[in-house]
Amino acid sequence: MSHHSSLFDSYSIRRVRPPKNKIGTSAKHDSAITHVMGTATYVDDITKPQGTLHLAVGKSSHAHARVLSMDLSAVREADGVVDVLSFKDLPAQTDIGAVFDGEPLMVNDITEYVGQTLFVVVATSHRAAKKAATKAVVEYEPLPAVLSIDKALEQELFVRPSHFMKRDDAATALENAPIRIEGHIHMRGQEHFYLEG
C-alpha cells in the first residue's frame, strides 16, 4: 500500500513515509566490514598460482629525448627472465589514451617524460624482473624540455586545444564587481581537473 504525503503535510507525517527503494535508508558498502576489520583480501594477499610470471618496467631517465639505441641483451640474459618486450614487439594498438589519442603504451623513438615505459621485463619473480630492468643500456640524444607550467604557457604547449565556456560579458562583470580576489594556484598533478566531474 502506498503512502501519500505532500509538502503541505506536517513535518512529523512527512518523516514517517516509508523509503522508496534505498533512498532514506542506511546502507553499508559491500566491503565496509572487511575494510574496517582489516580482513579484506587484496590482490597482493592472494596466493599466486604456480608458474605465475611477473613484470617490471624499464623507464626513461629523460624528460624529452630521442632514443638512439637500447641494448637489452644483459636484461634478456639476467636470472629468471622469460622475455623482454619493447615497442617493436607490440602487435596491436599502441596508443592507450583513455579519451584522446596521444599516450603511447611504450616509447618508440622520443621520450616525453621521465619514467615513460621503454620496455617490459617478464620474469619468474618480481624481484628478478626489477633487477633485470636495471641492466638495460640506453643511449639518448637529449632534446629541449619544458619543465614548468609557466614555460609551457609562454610557449603555448597545451595537451589539448584550449576550450572556453562563456556566458555574457565576463570582463565587464569583473570590472564592475564590488569585490575581486586575484591570485595564482599551482598544483603538481598534471591531471587534476578532469578527475572532478
Secondary structure, DSSP 8 states (H G I E B T S, - for coil): ------TTS-HHHHHTS---TTTTS----TTHHHHHHT----GGGS---TT--EEEEEE-S-SSEEEEEEE-HHHHHSTTEEEEEEGGG--S--B--SSSS--BSS-SSEE-STT-EEEEEEESSHHHHHHHHTT-EEEEEE-----SHHHHHHTT--SS-------S-HHHHHHH-S---------S-TT-GGG--
